[in-house]
């Protein structure tokens, strides 16, 4: 039995999990897949604009910018 479970029980860890799930969905969207609840790109653009960063319209560039934003927040490692 593998006990490598992670529990997100603080608001910061829940937010980090949410941001990582957006990154994963955005990666699939940049490869041509669609999300069942609409465009994740719009949500990523909104998050970047709220942070004061420019949100590119290209999905691949948007993914790179979103990953850079997550690195700056300390959510994503190098």
SULWOVEN-V841744 format. One record per backbone hydrogen bond with DSSP energy under -1.0 kcal/mol. NH is the residue of the N-H (numbers start at 1). CO is the residue of the C=O. If there is no record, write none. Layout:
BEGIN
nh->NH co->CO
nh->NH co->CO
END
This chain:
BEGIN
nh->14 co->10
nh->15 co->11
nh->16 co->12
nh->17 co->13
nh->18 co->14
nh->19 co->15
nh->20 co->16
nh->21 co->17
nh->22 co->18
nh->23 co->19
nh->24 co->20
nh->25 co->21
nh->26 co->22
nh->27 co->23
nh->28 co->24
nh->29 co->25
nh->30 co->26
nh->32 co->29
nh->33 co->28
nh->38 co->35
nh->44 co->40
nh->45 co->41
nh->46 co->42
nh->47 co->43
nh->48 co->44
nh->49 co->45
nh->50 co->46
nh->51 co->47
nh->52 co->49
nh->53 co->48
nh->62 co->58
nh->63 co->59
nh->64 co->60
nh->65 co->61
nh->66 co->62
nh->67 co->63
nh->68 co->64
nh->69 co->65
nh->70 co->66
nh->71 co->67
nh->72 co->68
nh->73 co->69
nh->75 co->70
nh->76 co->70
END
